[in-house]
């Protein structure tokens, strides 16, 4: 007689390990991909500085700072009604406007002058300031020269340039310019490039040949030369594109979002976007050529679906992931392109803060003479952002590709460098 053996049944749900929450998973991914986490921090810094530049920047990026010179001190206390003052160690004269606390006074007449002291008659409350009482020892200050090429200090952590402008503020505002140019150029370039690539790859024939011969002609130029040619055509003050944007669109010609010369910068963004569209069209066309041979495309044709419906409902969703990847790749490229043309003097106009413009011309000359900070910090910020995008893209590739995925998603040694590949 056979014996009955009773064995406990282990439910799959009970044997399965609990799924970690999102925070723990994010921390685990950061430990597995530290360079990718660093790249994410750099990208977030770009977006944070670009969006909140007017809050984060300590100074106006276009305003020059001045050095205040001490021109003496008050010997005896004075009330708001007094018109005579005794100044110790005076370095001022008749007609000078000097500051004491929050008040400005104008030296009207020198009554007596002996040794290190001078008694003067003054006009109180100059330049619409309010006369006030002042204690003995208060310091007289006279605005001095432009605080140009000041080395990094607590007051100006990144120093100042030769115009006395704060380099830290210009670097932060440069992030807003780069972010705006990158997003606009990618939106324009990826949209038009994807449209022409899908139409060219699916329609084929004469349409495909016409579009691709135009793309070939544009790709024959070096990238920088092509970009300069596009800017020359669309960026001229009398160009049809500029006139259309100025008169028929809501794009402002002056300052917008804190950015001066907004129309000029928008035109630069369009030029970079057109250059991006050329490469995007070629890549998307290659993907569409393989997609249109699939069975579900043939089935859609057999039931009478129009080409526009097939491209919209079947081709577009299948190349959407590739479009997103191209956008993430071309965004830092667009930022670098803006820096390159601004370095050559045909991009963002002066005195708008731009990383590329701050690397060129007078800042470059100052760096050769030992004043390295105006050019260094702009170049460092640009390098950090591009490096961040590259590291983040590599980490995203490793996480999304099962063949490169390491860590807790497989057996030991199944990641990069293990024996499981």
C-alpha positions in Angstrom: 0.0 0.0 0.0 1.4 3.4 -1.0 2.0 5.9 1.8 0.6 9.3 1.7 3.1 12.0 2.3 2.0 15.4 3.4 4.3 18.3 2.5 3.6 22.0 3.4 2.8 24.2 0.5 4.8 27.4 0.4 2.9 30.2 -1.3 4.9 32.2 -3.8 3.7 35.4 -2.2 5.1 34.3 1.2 8.5 33.2 -0.3 8.9 36.4 -2.3 11.0 39.1 -0.6 9.3 42.4 0.3 9.6 45.0 -2.4 11.7 48.0 -1.3 10.0 51.4 -1.3 10.9 54.1 -3.8 13.3 56.0 -1.5 15.3 52.8 -0.7 15.4 51.9 -4.4 16.6 55.4 -5.3 19.4 55.2 -2.7 20.3 51.8 -3.9 20.6 53.0 -7.5 22.7 56.0 -6.3 25.1 53.6 -4.5 25.4 51.4 -7.5 25.9 54.4 -9.9 27.7 57.1 -7.9 28.8 58.9 -11.1 25.2 58.9 -12.4 24.1 60.4 -9.0 26.7 63.1 -9.4 25.5 63.8 -12.9 21.9 64.1 -11.7 23.1 66.7 -9.1 24.8 68.7 -11.8 21.7 68.7 -14.0 19.5 69.7 -11.0 21.9 72.5 -10.2 21.5 73.8 -13.8 17.7 73.7 -13.6 17.7 75.2 -10.1 20.1 78.0 -11.0 18.3 78.7 -14.2 14.8 78.8 -12.8 15.6 80.7 -9.5 18.4 82.9 -10.8 16.7 86.1 -9.7 16.5 84.7 -6.2 19.8 83.0 -5.9 22.1 85.6 -7.5 23.4 88.0 -4.9 23.9 90.9 -7.3 22.6 92.3 -10.5 24.6 90.6 -13.3 24.7 93.8 -15.4 25.5 96.3 -12.6 29.0 97.3 -11.7 30.2 97.5 -8.1 32.2 100.3 -6.7 34.8 100.6 -4.0 33.9 103.1 -1.3 36.8 105.2 0.0 37.0 106.5 3.6 37.6 110.2 3.6 37.6 111.0 7.3 35.6 110.5 10.5 33.4 112.7 12.6 35.2 114.3 15.6 32.1 115.5 17.6 28.5 114.3 17.6 26.1 116.3 15.5 22.3 116.6 15.4 20.1 116.6 12.4 20.0 120.5 12.4 23.7 121.2 12.6 25.3 122.6 9.5 28.9 122.5 10.6 31.0 119.4 11.2 34.6 118.7 12.3 36.3 116.0 10.2 39.4 114.1 11.3 41.9 113.0 8.7 40.0 114.7 5.9 40.4 113.6 2.3 37.7 115.8 0.7 37.2 119.3 -0.6 34.6 121.9 -1.4 31.7 120.6 -3.5 32.3 116.9 -2.6 29.3 114.8 -1.7 30.2 112.4 1.1 28.1 109.7 2.9 27.8 109.4 6.6 25.6 106.4 7.7 22.5 106.7 5.5 22.8 110.4 4.9 24.6 112.3 2.2 26.1 115.8 2.8 27.7 118.2 0.5 30.8 120.2 1.6 29.8 123.8 1.0 32.7 125.8 2.7 35.9 125.1 4.7 35.8 127.2 7.9 39.1 126.2 9.5 41.8 123.7 8.8 44.4 122.7 11.3 46.6 119.7 11.3 44.6 116.5 11.0 41.2 118.2 11.5 39.0 120.4 9.3 35.8 122.2 10.2 33.5 122.5 7.3 30.1 123.9 6.6 27.8 121.4 4.9 24.4 121.1 3.2 22.5 118.3 5.0 20.3 115.7 3.3 21.9 115.9 -0.2 20.3 113.9 -3.0 17.0 113.6 -1.2 18.5 111.8 1.8 17.1 112.4 5.3 19.3 114.4 7.8 19.9 112.5 11.1 21.9 112.6 14.3 25.4 111.1 14.1 27.7 110.0 16.9 31.4 110.9 17.1 33.6 108.5 15.2 31.1 107.9 12.4 33.0 107.4 9.1 32.7 109.6 6.1 32.6 107.6 2.8 32.9 108.7 -0.8 32.0 106.4 -3.7 35.1 105.5 -5.5 36.2 103.8 -8.7 34.7 100.7 -10.3 35.7 97.6 -8.3 37.1 95.9 -11.4 39.0 92.5 -11.4 38.7 92.1 -7.6 39.9 88.7 -6.6 37.5 86.2 -5.0 36.4 87.3 -1.5 33.6 87.0 1.0 31.8 89.9 -0.6 32.3 88.5 -4.2 33.0 84.8 -3.9 33.9 84.5 -7.6 35.5 87.9 -7.9 34.5 90.7 -10.3 35.3 91.2 -14.0 36.9 94.3 -15.6 33.5 96.1 -15.6 33.1 95.5 -11.9 30.3 93.0 -12.3 29.9 90.1 -9.9 31.2 86.9 -11.6 29.0 84.6 -9.3 25.8 86.4 -10.4 26.8 86.3 -14.0 27.5 82.6 -13.7 24.1 81.9 -12.1 22.3 84.0 -14.7 24.3 82.3 -17.5 22.6 79.0 -16.3 19.2 80.6 -17.1 20.4 81.7 -20.6 21.9 78.2 -21.3 18.8 76.5 -20.0 16.5 78.6 -22.1 18.5 78.2 -25.2 18.9 74.5 -24.7 15.1 73.9 -24.1 13.9 76.1 -27.0 16.4 74.7 -29.5 15.7 71.1 -28.5 11.9 71.7 -28.7 12.3 73.2 -32.2 15.0 70.8 -33.5 13.5 67.6 -32.2 10.0 68.5 -33.4 10.9 69.5 -36.9 13.6 66.8 -37.2 11.2 64.0 -36.1 8.4 65.3 -38.4 10.7 65.3 -41.5 12.3 62.0 -40.4 9.0 60.2 -40.1 7.6 61.6 -43.3 10.8 60.8 -45.2 11.1 57.3 -43.9 7.5 56.2 -44.3 6.5 57.9 -47.6 9.7 57.1 -49.4 10.2 57.7 -53.1 10.5 61.3 -54.4 9.7 62.8 -51.0 12.4 60.7 -49.2 15.0 61.6 -51.9 14.2 65.3 -51.7 14.4 65.5 -47.9 17.5 63.4 -47.6 19.4 65.2 -50.4 18.7 68.4 -48.5 19.9 66.8 -45.3 23.0 65.5 -47.0 23.8 68.9 -48.3 23.6 70.4 -44.8 25.5 67.6 -43.2 28.4 68.2 -45.7 29.2 71.4 -43.8 31.1 71.2 -40.5 28.7 71.7 -37.6 30.0 75.0 -36.5 30.1 76.4 -40.0 26.5 75.3 -40.6 25.4 76.9 -37.4 27.2 80.2 -38.3 25.5 80.2 -41.7 22.1 79.7 -40.2 22.6 82.5 -37.7 23.8 84.8 -40.5 20.5 84.1 -42.4 18.0 84.2 -39.6 19.8 86.4 -37.1 20.2 89.5 -39.2 18.1 92.5 -38.1 16.4 92.7 -41.5 15.8 89.0 -41.9 12.2 87.8 -42.6 12.4 85.4 -39.6 13.3 88.2 -37.2 10.6 90.6 -38.6 8.0 87.8 -38.3 8.9 87.0 -34.7 8.9 90.7 -33.8 5.6 91.7 -35.4 3.4 88.5 -35.5 4.4 86.5 -32.4 4.2 87.3 -28.7 8.0 86.9 -28.4 9.1 90.2 -26.6 11.9 92.3 -28.1 13.2 93.7 -24.8 13.7 92.1 -21.4 11.6 89.0 -20.5 12.0 86.6 -17.5 14.9 88.8 -16.5 16.8 88.2 -19.8 17.7 91.3 -21.7 17.7 91.2 -25.5 15.3 88.2 -25.4 14.4 88.3 -29.1 18.1 88.0 -30.0 18.6 85.0 -27.8 15.4 83.4 -29.1 16.7 83.8 -32.6 20.0 82.1 -31.6 17.9 79.3 -30.1 16.0 78.8 -33.3 19.3 78.7 -35.3 20.7 76.0 -33.0 17.3 74.1 -33.2 17.5 74.1 -37.0 21.0 72.6 -36.8 19.7 69.9 -34.4 16.8 69.1 -36.7 19.2 68.1 -39.5 20.8 65.3 -37.5 17.5 64.3 -35.9 15.8 63.8 -39.2 18.5 61.4 -40.4 18.4 59.2 -37.2 14.6 59.1 -37.1 14.3 58.2 -40.7 16.6 55.1 -40.1 14.3 53.9 -37.3 11.2 54.4 -39.4 12.6 52.4 -42.3 12.8 49.4 -40.1 9.5 50.0 -38.4 7.4 50.3 -41.5 8.2 46.7 -42.6 6.5 45.3 -39.5 3.4 43.1 -39.8 1.1 45.5 -37.9 1.9 48.3 -40.4 0.9 46.0 -43.2 -2.3 45.1 -41.4 -3.1 48.8 -40.9 -2.6 49.4 -44.6 -4.8 46.4 -45.5 -7.8 47.8 -43.6 -7.5 51.1 -45.4 -5.7 53.3 -42.8 -4.3 56.4 -44.4 -0.6 57.2 -44.3 -1.1 60.1 -42.0 -3.1 57.9 -39.6 -0.4 55.2 -39.7 2.4 57.7 -39.0 0.4 59.3 -36.2 -1.0 56.1 -34.5 1.6 53.5 -35.2 5.0 55.0 -36.2 5.1 57.9 -33.8 4.5 55.9 -30.6 7.2 53.5 -31.6 9.9 56.1 -32.1 8.9 58.2 -29.1 11.5 56.6 -26.9 14.2 57.3 -29.4 13.0 60.9 -29.7 13.3 61.3 -25.9 16.8 59.9 -26.0 17.8 62.2 -28.8 16.5 65.2 -26.8 18.6 64.2 -23.8 21.7 63.8 -26.0 21.3 67.0 -28.0 20.4 69.3 -25.0 24.1 69.5 -23.7 25.2 69.8 -27.3 22.9 72.8 -27.8 24.4 74.4 -24.7 27.9 73.8 -26.0 26.9 75.2 -29.4 25.6 78.4 -27.8 28.9 78.7 -25.9 30.9 78.2 -29.1 29.1 80.9 -31.1 29.1 83.3 -28.2 32.9 82.7 -27.9 33.2 83.7 -31.5 31.1 86.9 -30.8 28.0 86.1 -32.9 25.8 84.5 -30.3 24.4 86.1 -27.1 24.9 89.9 -27.4 26.7 91.9 -24.7 26.2 92.6 -21.9 23.8 89.6 -21.4 25.5 87.0 -19.1 26.5 84.0 -21.1 29.0 81.3 -20.3 30.4 81.3 -23.8 30.6 85.1 -24.0 32.3 85.3 -20.6 35.0 82.9 -21.9 35.9 85.2 -24.8 37.3 88.6 -25.7 38.4 90.7 -22.7 38.0 87.9 -20.1 40.3 85.7 -22.1 42.9 88.6 -22.3 42.6 89.1 -18.5 43.1 85.4 -17.9 46.4 85.6 -19.8 47.5 88.4 -17.5 46.7 86.5 -14.3 43.1 87.5 -13.7 41.8 84.0 -14.2 38.5 84.1 -12.3 36.1 85.9 -14.8 36.8 83.2 -17.5 37.5 80.2 -15.2 34.1 80.0 -13.4 32.1 80.3 -16.6 34.1 77.5 -18.2 33.9 75.4 -15.1 30.1 75.7 -14.9 29.8 74.8 -18.6 32.1 71.8 -18.2 30.2 70.6 -15.1 26.8 70.7 -16.8 28.0 68.9 -19.9 29.8 66.3 -17.8 26.6 65.9 -15.7 24.5 65.2 -18.7 27.0 62.6 -20.0 27.3 60.8 -16.6 23.5 60.8 -16.2 23.0 59.4 -19.6 25.5 56.6 -19.1 23.8 55.7 -15.8 20.4 55.7 -17.4 21.7 53.4 -20.1 23.1 51.0 -17.6 19.9 50.9 -15.5 17.6 50.5 -18.5 19.7 47.8 -20.3 19.3 44.4 -18.7 22.7 43.3 -20.1 24.4 46.1 -18.3 22.3 46.2 -15.1 24.2 45.2 -12.0 23.5 45.0 -8.3 20.5 43.5 -6.7 18.5 42.7 -9.8 20.3 39.4 -10.6 22.6 36.8 -9.2 26.0 37.8 -7.8 28.4 38.6 -10.6 25.7 39.3 -13.1 26.5 43.0 -13.4 29.3 44.8 -15.2 32.6 43.2 -14.7 31.0 39.9 -13.4 30.9 36.5 -15.0 27.2 36.8 -15.8 27.6 38.8 -19.0 
